[in-house]
């Protein structure tokens, strides 16, 4: 009888049929053989030969044996593409596979593997890895089934670092700089949100973190983005302290030294400044001349200082003229108790009793004597302690 088996199996041949037996004659067994019966027989059709029939009454027959056919069918072989991973921007090299169903020394040496995710521009996600075209030994004895694997494209690493920046106390910082590392395939970062507590104009001098976030651009869905802080340095503003120019008369105490300020920020005033010292080498007895007024020692949070010296001018006191003006004598009057009109006085040796007023004019009813000059010259401390003024000069 015809028979079938699968490659790798050993066939047990038992079937036969008879034609021509008479009466109660019978065939109880027949020897059956086939080259295809062994487990290593390749796929194909093999003859099943019959011989050596045994039974009853068979000596009464001329026995003719007719071959049957043994069909060796292919075995099942499954080839599965191995799963793989790659990072966005890389090109995958697919080589892995596994087999199930190989017999004897049969082998699979290579398999063609392909995936749409293998190219470097494939976006992150999962892609099928298809297997085909297996090569090896003994593979014609198999029906090969190919199972897909999975190629996972993982995000690439992208680092965005906020650029360091600086500003001066009192300014508002505009933060815009950043650097990227890890972009591939022409992807770009067009903008990044940058923020810092030091950006406001009132932020004190010091260093502040610049935090980056919210990057936008092209292809950024294919990255795991990490942000690295930058540093914003708030530098001190420059405050200029200028000593005020002052004057005094020789022999008098120094006036109170004062200074002016330029450069305050955020509505601040000199109230934030401490430790300011104003010095001058001039003393009460210093002769007439110019003396530096030197500011120093100021401190204030958020400021550095530049200093500009002032000048203390010491002038000589008033007194009798010398040289060509010798003989010009001052005539002074003490003011009345009400501080208004001067009392009459006289120029020694002239008999003139009516003097000029304090504003360089003569009274309307007073003729100007020859050689008499009206003047209004502040008392420089030479005369009485009460408020006085020079009112009349005469040349002899």
Buried (B, 14 or more C-beta within 10 A) or exposed (E): BEBEBBBBBEBEBEEBEEEEBEEEBEBEEBEBBBEBBEBBBEBBEBEBBBEEBEBEEBEEBEBEBEEBBBBBBBBBBBBBBBEBEBBBBBEBEBEBBBBEBBBEEBEBEEBBBBBEBBEBEBEBEEBEBBBEEBEBEBBEBBBBEBBBBBBBBBBBBBBBBBBEBEBBBBBEBEBEBBBBEBBBBEBEBEEBBBBBEBBEBEBEBEEBBBBBEEBEBEBBEBBBBEBBBBBBBBBBBBBBBBBBEBEBBBBEEBEEBEBEBEBBBEEBEBEBBEEBEBEBEBEEEBEEEEBEBBBEEBEBEBBBBEBBBBBBEBEEEBEEBEEEEEEBBBBBBBBEEEEEEBEEBEBEEBEBEBBBBBEEEBEEEBEEBEBBEBBEBEBBBBBEEEEBBBBBBBEE
